[in-house]
Amino acid sequence: MAFKGLFIGIDRYASPGIEWLSCSGRDAMALHALFTDTLGGDTTLLMDEQATLGSIREKFEHLATVDPDDVVVIGFSGHGTETHELVAYDTEPFNLANTTLPLTTLGEWCARIPARRLLIILDCCFSGGMGAKAIQAETRPRDIQSVDAKLDGISGTGRIILTASGPTEKAWEVIRLGHSLLTWHLLEALKGPAEIRQGDRLGLLGLLDYVTKRVVDGALGGCWLCVRRSIWG
């Protein structure tokens, strides 16, 4: 068994039409450092101009060659869109269909990863709003599938998705923390607070509950929600 990781953080975008972020790079670097220092293995960190759609696709193709017994963690921090796509460094706001990573495509790429244990962290949102980690879509897709259904299509036995917000909520950065709220509390949980530690191990369900409660409690106006879960087999 080996650990494989892909961590993507995008603050700066090629298009002047996409608002820059402040904490996504720190999110990705911190998660990359924590998992790599703890588990070692083969990990990749893509930041800003490195995180083009082509580069992300290439890294997913590499993950499709892992062994079934490997553990894979994928983290993305950056913009999402109202039309349910992840925004790459080279995304063009007026050509989202061809320059973003739709959740349906993400699901297809994840389905090709043979690892029986896969954790996906999506620190972005899909609802838009001023100041949120989403860009406004000029057009609406004909796809009738909801974001809930798309996320459920990625999850499954042995696969867990953590999302920074619910389908109709916004994901926000917290400048004073230097991170998005989901990543901040996930980092704290992974350091092993006593309330979720089981001897020298971290209980998965306890970790999820710890993160969920703190993200919700830390949200202003209750607009934060984390999480998408499935059974870790």
KEKE-3310 file (N, C-alpha, C; in steps of 0.2 Angstrom, whole numbers, plus 5000, padded with zeros to 4 digits):
npx = (5004:5003:5004:4996:4995:4986:4986:4979:4979:4973:4975:4978:4973:4973:4964:4959:4946:4942:4940:4954:4959:4964:4968:4968:4980:4988:4979:4981:4995:4997:4989:4995:5008:5006:5000:5010:5021:5017:5013:5021:5025:5019:5017:5009:5009:5000:5000:4993:4998:5003:4992:4984:4970:4974:4986:4980:4972:4982:4988:4977:4976:4988:4985:4976:4984:4987:4989:4976:4976:4982:4981:4973:4972:4964:4965:4956:4957:4949:4941:4924:4910:4893:4887:4892:4906:4924:4936:4950:4967:4968:4955:4942:4931:4920:4919:4916:4912:4921:4933:4934:4933:4920:4909:4904:4913:4924:4919:4920:4934:4938:4932:4940:4951:4959:4961:4955:4952:4948:4950:4942:4943:4935:4937:4928:4914:4898:4888:4889:4889:4893:4910:4911:4918:4916:4913:4903:4891:4888:4879:4867:4868:4861:4860:4851:4854:4857:4869:4870:4867:4878:4889:4886:4887:4901:4905:4906:4907:4921:4925:4926:4919:4923:4915:4916:4904:4886:4875:4867:4874:4887:4905:4917:4932:4943:4952:4959:4962:4970:4966:4954:4938:4934:4946:4955:4949:4949:4963:4966:4959:4966:4978:4975:4967:4963:4949:4945:4955:4960:4968:4983:4978:4967:4950:4939:4925:4924:4933:4926:4914:4920:4925:4914:4905:4913:4915:4902:4898:4907:4903:4897:4881:4876:4879:4887:4891:4897:4896:4900:4897:4902:4903:4918:4926)
npy = (4994:5011:5029:5041:5057:5072:5089:5104:5122:5137:5154:5164:5169:5166:5174:5190:5192:5184:5184:5186:5175:5173:5163:5150:5145:5143:5134:5123:5120:5118:5107:5098:5098:5092:5080:5074:5074:5066:5054:5052:5045:5047:5062:5077:5094:5107:5124:5139:5145:5133:5125:5121:5116:5106:5101:5097:5086:5078:5074:5067:5056:5050:5046:5036:5025:5019:5007:4995:4994:5006:5022:5036:5054:5068:5085:5101:5118:5133:5143:5138:5136:5142:5134:5121:5117:5115:5128:5131:5137:5142:5144:5151:5164:5166:5154:5143:5130:5123:5125:5122:5111:5100:5094:5081:5076:5076:5066:5055:5054:5051:5038:5031:5029:5016:5014:5008:5016:5032:5050:5065:5082:5096:5113:5124:5133:5131:5140:5154:5172:5188:5189:5176:5160:5157:5159:5169:5162:5165:5159:5145:5128:5114:5103:5093:5087:5089:5097:5090:5077:5075:5075:5064:5054:5053:5049:5034:5017:5016:5029:5046:5062:5078:5094:5112:5119:5118:5113:5125:5135:5146:5146:5153:5162:5165:5178:5181:5169:5164:5154:5145:5141:5127:5120:5125:5119:5106:5104:5106:5095:5084:5085:5078:5080:5077:5073:5066:5056:5039:5030:5028:5032:5040:5041:5039:5043:5051:5061:5067:5071:5080:5090:5094:5100:5111:5119:5122:5129:5139:5147:5162:5168:5155:5150:5141:5124:5108:5094:5080:5063:5045:5028:5022:5009)
npz = (5000:4996:4997:4988:4981:4975:4975:4973:4971:4968:4966:4958:4942:4924:4916:4915:4919:4929:4947:4958:4971:4989:4998:4993:4988:4999:5006:4998:4999:5012:5015:5006:5012:5025:5023:5015:5024:5034:5028:5017:5001:4984:4979:4972:4969:4962:4958:4955:4939:4936:4937:4925:4914:4906:4913:4925:4920:4915:4927:4933:4924:4928:4941:4938:4936:4948:4962:4967:4981:4986:4994:4990:4990:4985:4983:4980:4979:4976:4963:4960:4949:4945:4937:4940:4939:4941:4942:4932:4930:4917:4913:4903:4905:4896:4890:4897:4895:4888:4895:4908:4922:4923:4936:4932:4923:4932:4940:4931:4929:4942:4943:4936:4944:4952:4966:4981:4992:4993:4995:4992:4992:4991:4990:4987:4979:4972:4970:4968:4970:4978:4982:4985:4983:4969:4952:4941:4930:4913:4905:4906:4909:4899:4906:4917:4929:4947:4958:4969:4965:4956:4964:4972:4963:4962:4974:4984:4990:5000:4996:4999:4999:5003:5005:5003:5005:5004:4990:4987:4994:4999:4998:5008:5010:5024:5029:5040:5046:5036:5028:5019:5027:5028:5025:5035:5047:5044:5043:5057:5062:5056:5063:5075:5087:5104:5106:5095:5093:5093:5102:5094:5082:5070:5071:5057:5055:5067:5064:5053:5059:5068:5059:5052:5062:5067:5055:5052:5064:5064:5054:5048:5050:5047:5034:5030:5025:5027:5020:5011:5012:5012:5013:5020:5015)
capx = (5000:5006:5000:4996:4991:4986:4984:4978:4977:4973:4973:4979:4970:4976:4959:4957:4939:4941:4943:4959:4958:4969:4969:4968:4987:4989:4976:4984:5001:4996:4987:5001:5014:5003:4999:5017:5026:5014:5012:5026:5022:5020:5012:5010:5006:4999:4999:4992:4999:5004:4986:4980:4966:4978:4990:4976:4970:4987:4989:4972:4978:4993:4982:4973:4988:4989:4986:4970:4978:4984:4977:4973:4969:4964:4962:4956:4955:4949:4934:4919:4905:4886:4885:4895:4912:4930:4939:4957:4971:4967:4948:4940:4924:4915:4920:4916:4910:4927:4939:4933:4932:4914:4909:4902:4920:4928:4917:4922:4941:4939:4930:4946:4956:4957:4962:4949:4951:4949:4947:4942:4942:4933:4936:4925:4907:4894:4882:4890:4888:4899:4915:4911:4923:4913:4912:4896:4891:4884:4874:4865:4868:4855:4861:4846:4857:4859:4875:4870:4867:4884:4893:4884:4890:4908:4906:4904:4911:4928:4926:4923:4920:4922:4914:4916:4897:4881:4874:4865:4877:4893:4911:4921:4939:4944:4958:4962:4965:4975:4964:4946:4936:4935:4953:4957:4947:4952:4970:4966:4957:4971:4983:4974:4964:4961:4942:4944:4960:4958:4975:4988:4974:4961:4944:4937:4919:4925:4936:4921:4910:4923:4926:4907:4902:4917:4913:4895:4898:4911:4900:4893:4874:4875:4879:4892:4890:4902:4900:4897:4901:4900:4906:4925:4927)
capy = (5000:5017:5035:5045:5063:5078:5095:5110:5128:5142:5161:5169:5166:5170:5178:5196:5192:5180:5188:5182:5173:5175:5158:5144:5142:5141:5128:5117:5119:5115:5100:5094:5097:5088:5073:5071:5073:5061:5048:5051:5043:5051:5068:5082:5101:5112:5130:5145:5144:5126:5121:5122:5111:5100:5098:5093:5080:5073:5071:5062:5050:5046:5042:5030:5019:5017:5000:4995:4995:5013:5027:5042:5060:5074:5092:5106:5124:5138:5144:5134:5140:5141:5128:5115:5116:5118:5133:5130:5143:5145:5144:5157:5165:5166:5148:5138:5123:5120:5127:5120:5104:5099:5088:5075:5074:5074:5059:5050:5053:5047:5032:5027:5028:5009:5014:5007:5022:5039:5055:5071:5088:5102:5119:5129:5132:5131:5144:5161:5177:5192:5187:5169:5156:5155:5164:5169:5159:5169:5154:5140:5121:5110:5097:5093:5084:5093:5096:5084:5070:5074:5073:5057:5050:5052:5045:5027:5013:5018:5035:5051:5069:5084:5100:5117:5121:5114:5115:5132:5139:5149:5145:5159:5163:5168:5180:5181:5162:5162:5148:5144:5138:5120:5118:5126:5114:5099:5103:5105:5088:5079:5085:5073:5082:5071:5071:5061:5051:5033:5028:5032:5033:5045:5038:5043:5046:5056:5067:5070:5075:5086:5095:5097:5104:5117:5123:5125:5133:5145:5151:5168:5167:5148:5149:5136:5117:5104:5088:5074:5057:5039:5022:5020:5002)
capz = (5000:4995:4997:4982:4982:4971:4978:4968:4974:4962:4968:4952:4935:4918:4913:4920:4921:4935:4953:4962:4978:4993:5003:4990:4987:5006:5007:4995:5001:5019:5015:5003:5017:5030:5020:5013:5030:5038:5024:5012:4995:4978:4979:4967:4971:4957:4960:4950:4932:4935:4937:4919:4913:4903:4918:4929:4917:4915:4934:4934:4921:4931:4946:4935:4936:4955:4963:4971:4989:4987:4997:4986:4992:4980:4986:4976:4982:4971:4961:4956:4945:4947:4933:4943:4936:4944:4937:4931:4929:4911:4912:4900:4908:4891:4887:4902:4893:4885:4898:4915:4924:4926:4941:4929:4921:4938:4942:4926:4930:4948:4942:4933:4949:4955:4973:4985:4997:4989:4998:4988:4996:4986:4994:4982:4979:4966:4970:4966:4975:4978:4987:4986:4979:4963:4947:4939:4924:4909:4902:4910:4905:4898:4911:4923:4935:4952:4960:4974:4961:4953:4969:4974:4958:4963:4980:4984:4995:5001:4993:5003:4997:5008:5001:5008:5006:5001:4983:4987:4999:4997:5002:5009:5013:5030:5028:5047:5047:5030:5024:5019:5033:5028:5025:5042:5052:5042:5045:5064:5064:5055:5068:5080:5094:5109:5106:5090:5093:5095:5103:5089:5076:5070:5068:5051:5057:5072:5060:5049:5063:5070:5054:5050:5067:5067:5050:5053:5070:5063:5049:5049:5047:5046:5027:5028:5027:5024:5019:5007:5015:5010:5017:5019:5016)
cpx = (5004:5002:5001:4992:4992:4983:4984:4976:4978:4971:4973:4977:4973:4971:4958:4950:4937:4944:4948:4957:4964:4972:4970:4975:4989:4986:4979:4991:5001:4994:4992:5006:5012:5003:5006:5021:5023:5015:5017:5023:5024:5015:5014:5006:5006:4997:4998:4993:5001:4997:4981:4975:4970:4982:4986:4973:4976:4989:4984:4974:4984:4990:4978:4977:4990:4986:4980:4971:4980:4979:4978:4969:4970:4961:4962:4953:4955:4942:4930:4914:4898:4884:4889:4901:4918:4933:4947:4960:4969:4960:4946:4932:4919:4915:4920:4916:4917:4934:4939:4933:4925:4914:4907:4909:4924:4926:4920:4930:4942:4937:4935:4951:4955:4958:4955:4947:4953:4946:4947:4939:4941:4932:4934:4918:4904:4888:4883:4889:4894:4904:4915:4917:4920:4913:4905:4896:4886:4878:4873:4866:4861:4855:4856:4848:4859:4866:4876:4871:4874:4889:4892:4887:4898:4909:4904:4908:4918:4930:4922:4924:4918:4921:4913:4909:4892:4879:4871:4868:4884:4899:4915:4928:4939:4951:4962:4965:4970:4972:4956:4944:4936:4942:4956:4955:4949:4959:4971:4964:4963:4977:4982:4972:4962:4954:4941:4949:4958:4965:4980:4984:4969:4955:4941:4930:4919:4928:4931:4916:4913:4924:4919:4905:4906:4916:4907:4895:4902:4909:4896:4886:4872:4875:4884:4890:4895:4899:4897:4901:4898:4904:4913:4926:4934)
cpy = (5006:5023:5039:5052:5069:5083:5101:5116:5134:5149:5165:5165:5170:5175:5184:5196:5188:5183:5183:5181:5174:5169:5151:5141:5140:5135:5122:5115:5116:5108:5095:5092:5092:5081:5070:5070:5067:5054:5046:5050:5048:5056:5073:5088:5105:5118:5135:5142:5137:5122:5122:5116:5105:5097:5094:5086:5075:5070:5066:5055:5046:5042:5036:5024:5016:5010:5001:4996:5002:5017:5033:5048:5065:5080:5097:5112:5130:5140:5138:5139:5138:5135:5122:5113:5118:5122:5132:5137:5146:5144:5151:5158:5164:5159:5142:5131:5119:5121:5126:5113:5102:5093:5082:5072:5072:5067:5054:5049:5049:5040:5027:5026:5021:5009:5013:5012:5028:5044:5061:5077:5094:5108:5124:5129:5133:5135:5152:5166:5182:5190:5180:5166:5153:5160:5163:5167:5164:5165:5149:5133:5118:5104:5098:5090:5089:5092:5091:5077:5069:5072:5066:5052:5049:5048:5038:5023:5014:5025:5040:5058:5074:5090:5106:5120:5117:5117:5122:5137:5141:5147:5151:5158:5167:5171:5180:5174:5161:5156:5149:5140:5130:5117:5119:5121:5107:5098:5102:5098:5083:5079:5081:5076:5076:5069:5066:5056:5045:5029:5032:5033:5038:5041:5042:5047:5052:5062:5070:5074:5081:5092:5099:5102:5111:5121:5126:5130:5140:5149:5157:5167:5160:5146:5144:5129:5113:5097:5083:5068:5051:5034:5021:5013:4999)
cpz = (5000:4995:4991:4983:4977:4974:4973:4971:4969:4965:4962:4946:4929:4915:4918:4922:4927:4941:4956:4969:4982:4997:4999:4989:4994:5008:5004:4997:5008:5019:5012:5008:5022:5028:5018:5019:5034:5034:5019:5005:4989:4978:4974:4969:4965:4959:4954:4943:4931:4934:4931:4918:4911:4908:4923:4926:4917:4922:4936:4930:4924:4937:4944:4935:4943:4956:4968:4979:4990:4990:4993:4989:4986:4983:4981:4980:4977:4969:4959:4952:4947:4943:4934:4940:4941:4939:4937:4930:4923:4908:4908:4902:4903:4887:4892:4900:4891:4890:4906:4916:4927:4931:4938:4926:4927:4940:4938:4928:4937:4947:4939:4938:4952:4962:4976:4990:4993:4993:4994:4992:4991:4990:4989:4983:4972:4965:4968:4972:4976:4984:4988:4982:4973:4958:4944:4932:4919:4906:4907:4906:4904:4903:4916:4929:4940:4954:4965:4970:4958:4958:4972:4969:4958:4969:4979:4990:4995:4998:4997:4999:5002:5004:5006:5009:5002:4994:4982:4991:4996:5001:5002:5011:5019:5031:5035:5048:5041:5026:5023:5025:5033:5029:5032:5047:5050:5044:5053:5066:5062:5059:5074:5087:5098:5108:5100:5089:5096:5096:5098:5082:5076:5067:5062:5052:5062:5068:5056:5053:5066:5065:5053:5055:5067:5061:5050:5059:5069:5057:5051:5046:5045:5039:5025:5030:5024:5025:5014:5010:5011:5014:5015:5020:5017)
residu = (MET:ALA:PHE:LYS:GLY:LEU:PHE:ILE:GLY:ILE:ASP:ARG:TYR:ALA:SER:PRO:GLY:ILE:GLU:TRP:LEU:SER:CYS:SER:GLY:ARG:ASP:ALA:MET:ALA:LEU:HIS:ALA:LEU:PHE:THR:ASP:THR:LEU:GLY:GLY:ASP:THR:THR:LEU:LEU:MET:ASP:GLU:GLN:ALA:THR:LEU:GLY:SER:ILE:ARG:GLU:LYS:PHE:GLU:HIS:LEU:ALA:THR:VAL:ASP:PRO:ASP:ASP:VAL:VAL:VAL:ILE:GLY:PHE:SER:GLY:HIS:GLY:THR:GLU:THR:HIS:GLU:LEU:VAL:ALA:TYR:ASP:THR:GLU:PRO:PHE:ASN:LEU:ALA:ASN:THR:THR:LEU:PRO:LEU:THR:THR:LEU:GLY:GLU:TRP:CYS:ALA:ARG:ILE:PRO:ALA:ARG:ARG:LEU:LEU:ILE:ILE:LEU:ASP:CYS:CYS:PHE:SER:GLY:GLY:MET:GLY:ALA:LYS:ALA:ILE:GLN:ALA:GLU:THR:ARG:PRO:ARG:ASP:ILE:GLN:SER:VAL:ASP:ALA:LYS:LEU:ASP:GLY:ILE:SER:GLY:THR:GLY:ARG:ILE:ILE:LEU:THR:ALA:SER:GLY:PRO:THR:GLU:LYS:ALA:TRP:GLU:VAL:ILE:ARG:LEU:GLY:HIS:SER:LEU:LEU:THR:TRP:HIS:LEU:LEU:GLU:ALA:LEU:LYS:GLY:PRO:ALA:GLU:ILE:ARG:GLN:GLY:ASP:ARG:LEU:GLY:LEU:LEU:GLY:LEU:LEU:ASP:TYR:VAL:THR:LYS:ARG:VAL:VAL:ASP:GLY:ALA:LEU:GLY:GLY:CYS:TRP:LEU:CYS:VAL:ARG:ARG:SER:ILE:TRP:GLY)
# end
